[in-house]
């Protein structure tokens, strides 16, 4: 028994934010952004009306319909995001409620693996289905980065990269010989965890980087402070990234994990019909494509239109490729991601 993608859907907010618009908020240019990231525009959700959960629900409804089932047939939810509606509870239960599935009382799991969230989610769902525990798993990746970005000159290196959106798949068992997930490969290395992170607010109390940096009170005093005035004053409540370090690691780990998955399946890189990499940076994807020796028609790149949507980027790109007729039955599709943590992984699936 293997796991197949029975249905797929995506949702992208209506608001298009061009590079030119960003130049009105910060000292940057269209040329600077394109040269470093390949991004020309991205989407931002509508504040006060859209959330990661509502976007996930919109993508999920399409995936469910394409799978030929009803929402009530879903027996487990996996939700991957780094930008949840609430710090807690997670978005899994919120999506269950949004889809009207509270009466079924199905389980809901939240995955916090950032850029690799969807790949990790595929691996988890694959195990549940292969063991027979569930038959219709809804896996979604959804992000609303626009609510947590720094639109000053200080934050431009990160802000210009990210966009909002959601993608979803319905996963089911299949006994067809030439269909389904062949394998998943997962890795991590926490050595440089703080180099691509949103450190505050958090419960670290300054443990990793020194309490004095964040303005924490005397540790002998009971209790703690989740957000200090220093964090607010010094603009510490936004993401940070050491771009060159991330790039250097990504261009090594991406090809490695793809080749590892192929080797486990007894396949070669020439057997790949379509590579869907996490849309982190067009320059990273192009470098990986070159290392793997794949032609343009075998690689999906849509970061130019949507920016980096983190956990949502692979399902959005995969869905777009499906809707454009770039995937046919029997094709070998490879999903691969690298990101914060650092974590990285791949999925090989026969469509």
KOLGU-972851 format. One line per field, with one value per residue (C-alpha): x, y, z; residue in three letters. Coordinates in Angstrom, 2 decimals, always signed. Example, Ala and Ser with C-alpha at 12.3 -4.5 7.8 and 13.67 -1.06 7.14 Angstrom:
BEGIN
X <- (+12.30,+13.67)
Y <- (-4.50,-1.06)
Z <- (+7.80,+7.14)
rest <- (ala,ser)
***
This chain:
BEGIN
X <- (+0.00,+1.29,+0.06,-1.26,-2.16,-5.87,-6.66,-4.81,-5.77,-4.29,-5.37,-3.62,-4.86,-6.12,-3.79,-0.66,+2.29,+4.94,+8.56,+7.79,+5.23,+7.82,+10.08,+7.53,+8.07,+11.82,+15.03,+15.14,+14.63,+12.93,+16.31,+17.91,+15.14,+15.11,+18.90,+19.06,+15.85,+14.25,+10.99,+8.90,+5.73,+3.99,+0.49,-0.68,-3.81,-6.55,-6.05,-8.92,-10.69,-8.14,-5.93,-3.70,-6.72,-9.20,-6.69,-6.00,-9.74,-10.12,-7.29,-8.60,-12.09,-10.62,-8.40,-11.34,-13.55,-10.83,-10.36,-14.01,-14.90,-16.75,-15.26,-16.90,-14.73,-11.55,-10.33,-7.17,-5.76,-2.10,-1.43,+2.05,+2.78,+5.20,+2.64,-0.31,-3.47,-2.64,+0.50,-1.74,-3.91,-2.55,-4.26,-5.22,-8.27,-9.13,-9.18,-11.33,-13.80,-13.61,-14.51,-17.41,-15.84,-16.07,-18.83,-16.58,-13.95,-11.10,-7.51,-5.55,-1.76,+0.31,+3.78,+6.29,+9.05,+8.87,+10.11,+10.15,+6.79,+4.94,+7.64,+7.67,+3.86,+3.94,+6.24,+4.01,+0.85,+2.52,+3.18,-0.41,-1.83,+0.59,-0.29,-4.00,-4.74,-6.30,-7.72,-8.31,-5.70,-5.91,-2.43,-2.12,+0.62,-0.52,+1.31,+0.44,+3.89,+2.64,+1.41,+4.91,+7.34,+9.45,+8.78,+11.62,+15.03,+16.38,+14.06,+14.10,+16.43,+13.83,+10.61,+11.08,+11.24,+8.01,+4.40,+1.08,-0.84,-1.97,-1.82,-3.52,-3.59,-5.82,-3.78,-5.28,-4.09,-3.48,-2.59,-1.66,+1.82,+3.06,+1.51,+2.12,+4.91,+8.10,+10.00,+10.58,+13.93,+14.19,+17.22,+18.06,+21.04,+20.36,+23.88,+22.76,+19.18,+19.28,+20.58,+17.13,+14.64,+12.03,+13.47,+10.95,+8.47,+9.53,+10.06,+13.88,+14.39,+17.63,+19.10,+20.61,+21.90,+22.14,+19.30,+20.82,+20.41,+16.65,+16.13,+14.97,+14.58,+16.56,+16.30,+15.83,+12.40,+9.62,+7.86,+9.08,+8.40,+7.31,+7.82,+9.99,+10.02,+13.55,+12.29,+9.71,+12.09,+14.91,+12.66,+13.35,+9.92,+10.58,+12.35,+16.08,+18.16,+21.85,+21.28,+24.72,+24.90,+21.45,+22.34,+25.61,+23.89,+20.82,+22.74,+24.55,+21.70,+19.07,+20.93,+22.11,+18.63,+17.23,+20.01,+19.49,+15.82,+16.62,+19.26,+16.81,+14.36,+17.02,+16.51,+18.69,+18.27,+17.33,+14.24,+12.76,+9.88,+9.25,+11.18,+9.17,+11.61,+10.64,+10.46,+13.07,+15.06,+15.19,+19.00,+18.98,+16.54,+18.59,+21.78,+20.13,+18.75,+22.24,+23.80,+21.09,+21.40,+17.67,+16.14,+13.75,+10.67,+11.44,+11.66,+8.83,+9.67,+6.90,+8.64,+8.69,+4.91,+4.33,+7.57,+8.56,+5.41,+7.37,+5.24,+2.78,+5.31,+5.58,+1.83,+1.14,+3.82,+2.72,-0.91,-0.02,+2.00,-0.96,-3.40,-1.05,-0.97,+2.70,+2.06,+0.62,-0.17,+2.95,+5.30,+8.05,+7.66,+10.27,+9.48,+12.43,+12.89,+15.52,+14.96,+15.00,+16.35,+18.18,+15.89,+15.72,+13.98,+12.58,+9.61,+9.52,+6.06,+4.62,+1.64)
Y <- (+0.00,+3.44,+7.00,+8.97,+12.60,+12.30,+16.01,+19.31,+22.96,+26.38,+29.83,+33.12,+36.47,+38.98,+41.81,+41.88,+43.72,+44.63,+45.44,+48.98,+49.28,+48.15,+51.02,+53.40,+51.81,+51.20,+52.10,+49.44,+49.06,+46.63,+45.75,+45.10,+42.69,+40.79,+40.49,+38.93,+36.91,+36.69,+37.96,+40.46,+40.48,+38.67,+38.43,+39.88,+38.69,+41.11,+42.18,+41.56,+39.34,+36.65,+34.49,+31.45,+29.33,+30.92,+30.68,+27.04,+26.32,+27.84,+25.66,+22.61,+22.86,+22.70,+19.73,+17.89,+18.45,+17.27,+14.15,+13.33,+13.26,+15.48,+17.37,+14.82,+12.09,+13.72,+11.67,+13.61,+17.12,+18.15,+21.91,+23.29,+26.97,+29.37,+32.19,+30.74,+32.64,+32.30,+31.43,+28.63,+26.72,+25.66,+26.14,+22.48,+22.78,+26.17,+24.61,+21.77,+24.37,+26.45,+23.38,+22.48,+19.25,+19.69,+17.08,+14.40,+15.18,+14.13,+14.61,+17.70,+17.98,+21.17,+21.11,+23.89,+23.11,+26.35,+25.93,+22.13,+21.91,+20.49,+17.89,+16.79,+16.70,+14.43,+12.04,+11.96,+11.46,+8.70,+6.70,+7.09,+5.92,+3.02,+1.64,+1.89,+4.36,+6.98,+6.97,+10.65,+12.99,+16.71,+18.25,+22.00,+24.61,+28.18,+31.41,+35.02,+36.60,+40.11,+40.49,+40.03,+41.78,+44.86,+47.42,+49.72,+49.91,+47.69,+44.83,+45.05,+42.08,+39.77,+41.62,+41.72,+37.91,+36.77,+36.52,+35.02,+32.00,+28.44,+25.03,+21.75,+18.09,+15.16,+12.00,+8.53,+4.90,+3.28,-0.28,+0.59,-0.69,+2.46,+5.15,+6.89,+8.07,+6.06,+7.51,+10.56,+11.76,+14.12,+15.83,+18.65,+20.44,+22.95,+24.42,+27.66,+27.78,+31.50,+32.50,+32.15,+32.74,+34.85,+34.74,+36.97,+36.66,+33.38,+31.55,+31.41,+34.16,+35.05,+31.59,+31.10,+34.61,+36.29,+37.77,+41.25,+41.56,+41.27,+43.25,+40.37,+41.06,+39.55,+35.75,+35.37,+36.99,+34.40,+34.39,+35.87,+38.40,+37.17,+40.55,+43.26,+46.96,+46.61,+44.15,+46.71,+49.68,+47.86,+46.28,+42.69,+41.30,+40.58,+37.76,+37.81,+35.98,+35.63,+35.33,+34.20,+31.40,+30.15,+30.23,+28.33,+25.56,+25.37,+24.84,+21.88,+20.22,+20.55,+18.35,+15.97,+15.17,+14.79,+12.36,+10.46,+9.92,+8.80,+6.35,+4.83,+4.25,+2.87,+5.77,+8.36,+12.11,+11.56,+9.69,+12.86,+14.20,+17.24,+18.83,+21.09,+22.84,+25.04,+28.54,+30.15,+32.14,+31.83,+31.85,+28.80,+26.92,+27.74,+26.56,+23.29,+22.82,+23.24,+20.78,+18.21,+18.80,+19.27,+21.24,+24.13,+22.07,+19.71,+22.36,+24.43,+28.04,+30.47,+32.55,+35.39,+35.80,+34.78,+35.25,+32.81,+31.39,+29.02,+25.96,+26.86,+27.21,+23.55,+22.79,+26.07,+25.32,+21.69,+22.72,+25.29,+22.68,+20.29,+22.94,+23.84,+20.22,+19.73,+16.49,+13.30,+9.94,+7.89,+10.88,+10.86,+14.06,+15.18,+17.66,+19.15,+21.85,+23.51,+26.15,+27.43,+25.08,+24.15,+21.41,+19.84,+16.94,+15.39,+13.38,+11.12,+10.36,+8.63,+10.65)
Z <- (+0.00,-0.98,-0.54,-3.50,-4.00,-4.74,-4.93,-4.88,-4.52,-3.90,-2.78,-3.47,-2.14,-4.70,-3.70,-5.87,-4.33,-6.89,-6.23,-7.25,-4.44,-1.90,-2.98,-1.44,+1.99,+2.00,+0.22,-2.50,-6.24,-8.57,-10.06,-6.64,-5.64,-8.94,-9.03,-5.56,-5.42,-8.87,-7.36,-9.32,-7.20,-4.35,-2.83,+0.48,+2.26,+3.26,+6.86,+9.28,+6.72,+5.79,+7.98,+7.41,+8.37,+5.95,+3.11,+3.98,+3.96,+0.49,-0.88,+1.00,-0.48,-3.99,-3.09,-1.49,-4.52,-6.91,-4.77,-5.35,-1.66,+0.81,+3.77,+6.08,+4.53,+5.87,+8.84,+9.80,+9.31,+9.14,+9.07,+8.32,+8.97,+10.66,+10.79,+12.74,+13.55,+17.27,+19.24,+20.51,+19.80,+16.43,+13.09,+12.70,+14.95,+13.46,+9.99,+11.29,+12.57,+9.38,+7.29,+9.60,+10.81,+14.57,+14.90,+13.44,+16.12,+13.82,+14.90,+13.89,+13.91,+13.59,+12.03,+12.76,+10.29,+8.35,+4.75,+4.98,+6.73,+3.74,+3.02,+6.67,+6.56,+3.52,+5.37,+8.46,+6.40,+4.39,+7.57,+8.78,+5.48,+4.94,+8.38,+7.60,+10.37,+8.07,+4.54,+3.72,+5.15,+4.46,+4.41,+4.03,+4.03,+4.60,+5.38,+6.06,+6.24,+5.54,+9.13,+10.59,+8.26,+8.89,+6.15,+7.21,+5.52,+8.30,+7.38,+3.61,+2.99,+4.52,+3.70,-0.08,-0.19,+1.43,+0.32,+1.44,+0.16,+0.80,-0.84,+0.09,-0.88,-0.02,+0.50,+0.12,-0.03,-3.40,-4.37,-7.94,-8.70,-10.44,-8.24,-4.93,-2.66,-3.20,-0.25,+1.92,+3.25,+6.24,+7.80,+10.21,+11.79,+14.56,+14.58,+12.94,+14.24,+15.03,+11.58,+10.00,+12.76,+14.46,+17.96,+19.72,+21.25,+22.83,+26.08,+25.87,+28.43,+26.69,+27.35,+23.90,+23.21,+26.62,+28.73,+28.81,+25.04,+25.34,+28.54,+30.73,+34.48,+37.36,+36.98,+40.74,+40.42,+39.92,+36.56,+33.32,+30.60,+27.17,+25.46,+26.97,+26.20,+24.83,+22.21,+21.09,+21.18,+19.35,+16.71,+17.84,+16.99,+13.32,+11.42,+10.80,+8.22,+7.43,+3.71,+2.53,+5.12,+4.17,+0.47,+0.96,+2.90,+0.66,-2.58,-0.98,+0.90,-1.85,-4.39,-1.65,-0.39,-3.91,-4.84,-1.59,-2.37,-5.90,-4.64,-2.14,-5.00,-7.35,-9.75,-11.48,-11.85,-15.50,-14.28,-12.74,-14.82,-12.63,-9.76,-7.47,-5.13,-2.23,-3.69,-1.42,-3.94,-7.73,-7.62,-5.32,-7.56,-10.66,-8.96,-7.92,-11.44,-12.87,-10.41,-11.18,-14.93,-15.45,-18.36,-17.70,-18.56,-15.68,-12.96,-11.49,-10.60,-9.69,-7.02,-9.56,-9.08,-5.47,-3.53,-0.81,+0.81,+3.09,+3.98,+1.21,-1.59,-2.65,-2.70,-4.54,-7.14,-7.44,-7.88,-10.52,-12.43,-12.23,-13.46,-16.31,-17.49,-16.65,-14.72,-16.20,-14.66,-14.02,-13.89,-11.29,-9.28,-6.77,-4.00,-2.13,+0.50,+2.67,+5.32,+8.86,+11.47,+9.35,+8.07,+4.65,+2.94,-0.22,-1.42,-4.48,-5.80,-8.84,-9.97)
rest <- (unk,unk,unk,unk,unk,unk,unk,unk,unk,unk,unk,unk,unk,unk,unk,unk,unk,unk,unk,unk,unk,unk,unk,unk,unk,unk,unk,unk,unk,unk,unk,unk,unk,unk,unk,unk,unk,unk,unk,unk,unk,unk,unk,unk,unk,unk,unk,unk,unk,unk,unk,unk,unk,unk,unk,unk,unk,unk,unk,unk,unk,unk,unk,unk,unk,unk,unk,unk,unk,unk,unk,unk,unk,unk,unk,unk,unk,unk,unk,unk,unk,unk,unk,unk,unk,unk,unk,unk,unk,unk,unk,unk,unk,unk,unk,unk,unk,unk,unk,unk,unk,unk,unk,unk,unk,unk,unk,unk,unk,unk,unk,unk,unk,unk,unk,unk,unk,unk,unk,unk,unk,unk,unk,unk,unk,unk,unk,unk,unk,unk,unk,unk,unk,unk,unk,unk,unk,unk,unk,unk,unk,unk,unk,unk,unk,unk,unk,unk,unk,unk,unk,unk,unk,unk,unk,unk,unk,unk,unk,unk,unk,unk,unk,unk,unk,unk,unk,unk,unk,unk,unk,unk,unk,unk,unk,unk,unk,unk,unk,unk,unk,unk,unk,unk,unk,unk,unk,unk,unk,unk,unk,unk,unk,unk,unk,unk,unk,unk,unk,unk,unk,unk,unk,unk,unk,unk,unk,unk,unk,unk,unk,unk,unk,unk,unk,unk,unk,unk,unk,unk,unk,unk,unk,unk,unk,unk,unk,unk,unk,unk,unk,unk,unk,unk,unk,unk,unk,unk,unk,unk,unk,unk,unk,unk,unk,unk,unk,unk,unk,unk,unk,unk,unk,unk,unk,unk,unk,unk,unk,unk,unk,unk,unk,unk,unk,unk,unk,unk,unk,unk,unk,unk,unk,unk,unk,unk,unk,unk,unk,unk,unk,unk,unk,unk,unk,unk,unk,unk,unk,unk,unk,unk,unk,unk,unk,unk,unk,unk,unk,unk,unk,unk,unk,unk,unk,unk,unk,unk,unk,unk,unk,unk,unk,unk,unk,unk,unk,unk,unk,unk,unk,unk,unk,unk,unk,unk,unk,unk,unk,unk,unk,unk,unk,unk,unk,unk,unk,unk,unk,unk,unk,unk,unk,unk,unk,unk,unk,unk,unk,unk,unk)
***
